[in-house]
Amino acid sequence: MSERSGPLADVRIIDCTMALAGPFGTGLLADLGADVIKVEPPGGDMSRSVAPLPPDYANASAETTAGIDYGGYFASVNRNKRSIVVDLKEAEGRTCLLDLCEHADAIVENMRVGVMDRLGVGFDVIRARNPKIVYGALRGFGDPRTGKSPYAEWPAFDIVAQSMSGLAGITGPSDDGGYPCGVSVGDIYPGTLLALGLVAAVYRARASGEGQFFDVAMYDAMLAFNETLIANYGYAGKQLPPRGRHHPNLAPFGVFPAKDGHVSIAAPTSHHWETLCKAMGREDLIDDKRSANAFVRCRNLDFIEPIIAGWTSSLNKQEIMDLIGGEVPCGPLNTAADIFNDPHIAARNMIRRVELPGDNPEVAIVGAPLKFEGTPSEMNHRAPLLGEHGEQILDELGIARNPT
């Protein structure tokens, strides 16, 4: 593990989260240099065994560096972290967690409501040991401390947050009942807000000397993410249907067919619309009463969409980019292979090659999206094996006990 860099290099976080939402948020903080100590139960984070799995996974063992005990799902959101095994069901483990919290700026968890309190390591107990600590919780429907939801005790996953926030209802073909997104945005966006909330609360704690509790509800986060649904209904009582490939309030603003796939084109402004019309050889559309401005184009999408689609479908993706790229907001609908070959990705260092323990080939994961000139965020360590840094952490912090 190389020396941590990044603007949060002086921040230490005790990470008791598992699966995706919480680890994604703490992963962002680790990318920014924070010392994220991943506290795992004896069996490890449940996501360690989720595919894709490397060839040597079957030989993995927590007691050896041969083999590996996690797959790509875990690797993507737990890089730059250190792992320690702590059994919170045992008194020794609970004592160890409290000792760790004495040396930390923040602790985060995504357990069901009341679990940490029943274990005897809830916010009040931890705050008594470290008054400056920030305690962050990520739950499906929030914590009763900040507003008791009737669903507070319900478990939740990404698909639940997408569905209840209305996002799944406005995604997919326009003549269907809605679809979940292709990525677990119901986990990833709440996790991102968790990271933002933690940084804000730590900033406040350092200024005031007093920590605090904060939480993110997945439902709340996805409602904020899905603001267009609320704005359309709140302003005009308009119930948005599944969006299909086009925007409900802007036109053209959607996905169009090409010879070799699809492209996105967004030309809602007068300048962009005129530029697109000229590229298509359809200057007549600039003054046509059915497409002369953004308002009428939205009402006449069934008129302009076939015209644009007819033009794009006669060209391949690169030909379209050559004609309007840099002039009209546009982009190809990339596959993973396209992304790996995109020069932007290399220029921005957004695909990182990682060596794994054991007899495994080098793999690739996504890089850090936040870039700092003075304190660059780096990938200084692959995701940890279960308990890999336990002794190192305890020695470093002067905690003279070995958790199970």
N, C-alpha and C positions, 0 to 999 in steps of 0.2 A: 504494500500500500504506500503510495507516494504521499508527500505532504499535501494537506488540504489547502485549496485556494478558494477564492470567491469572497464576496462581500459579507457572508455570514460565517466566516471562519472562526469567529469568537463566540459562536452560539452552540450550545449543546442541547439536544432534544432526546428524550426518552420515548421511543416509538413502540407503543403497545398495540398498534393496528395490524390487521391482517387482511388478506384478499387483495382488493384493488383500490378502492376509494381512498382509504387512509394512507396506504403505502405509496400511492401515486403522489399525494400531497407532500408527504415527508421526503419522497424521492426528489421532488423539485427543490426542497430545502437542502438536501444533501448535495445536489448538483451545484448549489450556490455556496458550498463550502461548510455548511453546518455539520457538526459531529453528531450524526444520527445513530444512536445506539438502539438497534432493533432487539426488543425483548420478546423472546419466543417461548412458548410452552415446550415441554419435553418432546412432543411430536412435531414441533415446528409449525410455521405458518402453513395453513391448508393449501395455499397456492403453490407451494414448492413442487407438488406432483402434477400440476396442470401442464398439458402439452402447449407447445412442441417440446419434446424431450430429446436431449443429446444422446449419442450412441452409448456412452459409458454410464448413463443414469442408473442402470440396473445394478451396477457395482458400487453404488454410493454408500458411504458410511460416515457418520458424524465423527468417528474416531480416527479417520485417516484422510490424507490428502489425495489418495487414489480414488478415482471416481468422483461423481458429483451428485448432489442431492436436490437439484432444482432444474426446472426447465425454463424456456424462454419467457413465459408469462411472469414468473418471479424475477428473472434476471433484469427485465426491462425497468421495473419500478423499485428495485432494491439495490441497485448499484450504488457505490459510494457509501454504503452503510456498514456498520459492524454488528455482528450478531452475538448475543449472549442468551443462554437458556436459563429461564427463571420459572419455577413452578409456583404460581400464585395460589395453588391449593394447599401448599405447605407453608408453615410459619417461617421457615428459613428463607423461602422464596419471597414472601411478602416483606420481610425485613430487608432483604437485598434490594428490592424495588425502592423502598423508602430511602435506603442509603444512596442509591443511584440518583434519586430525585434531589437529594441535598446538593448534588454537584451539577444540576441542570438548570437551564433557563425555562424549559417547557417539557410537559409530558402530554402525549396525545393517545387517545384510544377510540376504538369504534365498536365497543361491546354493547350489548343490550342495556337498556335503562336499568340502573341500580346494581349491575353486576359488580363493578369495582367497589361500590359502597358496601355490599354484602361481604366482599372479600376482606374488607377492612383497609383498603388502600384507595378510597375515594378522595375527592377534592379536599374536603375538610381535613382529613388526616394528613394528606401530603402537604397542604398549606401550613399546617402546624409545624412541620419539619422544615419547610422552606417558604417563608412568606412572600418571596419574590417570584415564585414559580407561576408560570402560565399553564393552565390545564385546558386542553382542547379536546372536545368530543365530537365525533361524527356519527350520527345515527340516521336511520331512515326518516324519522319524524321528529327529531330534535329531543332535547332534554327538558323535563318539567321545570328546571330552574329558570329557563328563558321563555317558557310558555308551554303549558301542558296540552299536548294534542290528544284528541280521543284515540289516535292511533299510536300513542307513544310506545306501547308495549309490542307493537307489531314488528316482525322482522321485515327487512326490505333488501332487495337487490336492485341492480341497475334497471332492469326491465320494469320494476314496480315504479321507480321514480320517473322513468320516461312516460309510463302510462298515466299515472295520476296527475302529472304536471301538464298533460295535454300534448306533449311533444310527439309521442307516437301517433296521436290522432291527426296530426297535420303533416305526417311524413308518409311518403309512398305515392302510388298512382292516384290521380285525382278522382277516379271512380271507385276507389276501394275504401276500406274502413280504417286504414292507417297501418304503419309498420314501425318497429323499433329501428333506431339508427344502426348502421353497420359496425360501429364501435361502441364501447360501453360508456357513452357520454354521461349516463346517469350516475356513474362512479367517478369518472375523470373530472367533470366540472365541480362537483362537490369537494373532491380532493384538492383541486386548485384553490377554491375558496378557503379551505382549511389552512393551506399554506399562507395565503394572504392574511387571514385573521391572526395566525400565530405570529407572523412578523410584526403586525400592528400592535398586538398585545405585549410582545416582548419589548418593543420600542417604548411603550407606555410604562411597563414595569421597571425598566432601567431608569426612566426619568423620575418615577414616583416612589420606587422602592417597594411597590406593592403589586403582586400578581393578581390574576383573576381567572374566573371560569368563562369560557366561551364555547359555543357549539355551532355546528352546521348541520341542518337537516337536509337530507338528500332531496326531499320533496320541495323544500324552500329553494334550494340551489337551482333545481331544474325549472322551477317557476320563474326565477330571475332569468335563467338562460332562455326561457321560452317567452320573453316579454312581449313579442309581437301578438301572441294569442290574447293576452290580457289587454293590450292597448287597443286592438281592433274591437274587442267586445266592450271594453270600458268606455271607448269614445263613441262608437257607432252601433253597439249591439250586434256587431257582425260576428257570426260564428264561422271561423275559418274551417274549410274542409281540408282533406289531405291535399298537400300542395302540388303533387306531381313534380314536373320538372321546371316549374315556373313560379315566380314570385306573385303573391296576391295583390301587391300594391305598386309594383314597378314593372315596366316593360320596355324593351325586352330585357329579361333578367332570368336566364335559365339555362337548360342543357339542350343541345341540338345535336342531331346525328351527323357523323362524318363517314367517309368511306371506310375508315379503319377504326371506328369507335365513336366517341362523342367528345364534344367540346362545350365549355361553358362560355356564354357571352352575356355581358351586362352593359347595356347602352341606354340607360334611362334618361340621361341628360340630352339636351339639344345638340351639343357639340358631338358627343359620342354617337348619337343616332345619325346625324348627318354624315359623319365619317364612315359609319357602317354602311349606310345607303350607297355612298359613292364606291366603296370597295365591292359591293354587290352589283354595281352597275344599275342601281335603282334610285337615281336621284329624284324620280317622280314621287317617291314616297315621302320626301321631305315636306312637301306642301299638301299632300293628300289629306283631306279632312278626317280620314279614319286613322291617321298615324302622325299627325302634325305635331302633337305634344304628348307628354307623358301620361296625362289623364285620359286622353282618348285612346292611346295605345293600350292602356290597361283594359279598357272596355271592349277593345277590338282585337284581343289577342288571337282569336280564331281567324282573323284576317292576316296579321303580320307573322304569326308563328309559322304557317306553311311556307311563306315566302322565304324566311330566313332558313328554315329547315331544307328547303329545296336547294338553296345556294350551298349550305354547308355539306349536304350529302353528296354533292358533286366533287368534293375535295377531300383530301386526307387531312389529318389533324395538323401536321407540320405546315402544309400549304396554307391553311387558315391562319395559323400563327404568323407565317411570313407576310401575309396580306394585312392583318390588322393588329398583330402583337405590338405593344408599345403605344398604340393609338387608341384602341378600344379595349377596355378591361376584358380579358379573355384568358382561357387556359385549357389545356387538354384534360380530359378525365384520365388520370394516370393509373396504370396498374403498378403493383409493387416493382416489377421489372423496370418500368419506365422511371420510377422514382430513384432506383439505384443507379440509373444511368444519367440522371439529370445533373448538369454542371452546377446548378444552384446548391445541390446537396453537398457536393464536394467543397464548394467555395465556403459554405457555412458550417462545414464539419458536422452535418446532421445525421450521418450514419457512422457509428463507431464500431470498429473491429475489436473483438474481445477474445482473449485466450481463456479457456476453461481448464479447471483441474482435470486430472485423469486423461484417459486416452480419447480425447475429443478434438474435433477440428475447431479452428477459429470460427467464431460466429459474429453476427452483426446485430446491433440494437440501435434504437433511435438515440440521437445525441441530445444535449441540453439546449432548449430553445431560448433561454435567456442569456444574452451576451453582454459582458462588461469589459470595457477596454482596460480599466485600471486594475480590477480584481477579477480576472477571467474565471468563469466557471469551467471546471474540467471534470473528466471522468478519471479519478485517481485510483479506483478499485472496482473490480467486478463485484457482482452480488455475492454475499458471504455464504459459506457453508454454514449449516446449523451449528450454532455455538462456537464458531471459528475464533472469535475474539474474546471469549469469556474471561480467560485468565489475564489477557492483556488489559482489558477494561478494569477489572478488579484491582490489579496491581497499580495501574495508572492513577486510580482514584483513591487508593489506600483502603479499599474495602477488604477486610481480612476474612472472607468466607467464600466458599466455593459453592455456587448454586447447583441444584440438581439439574 
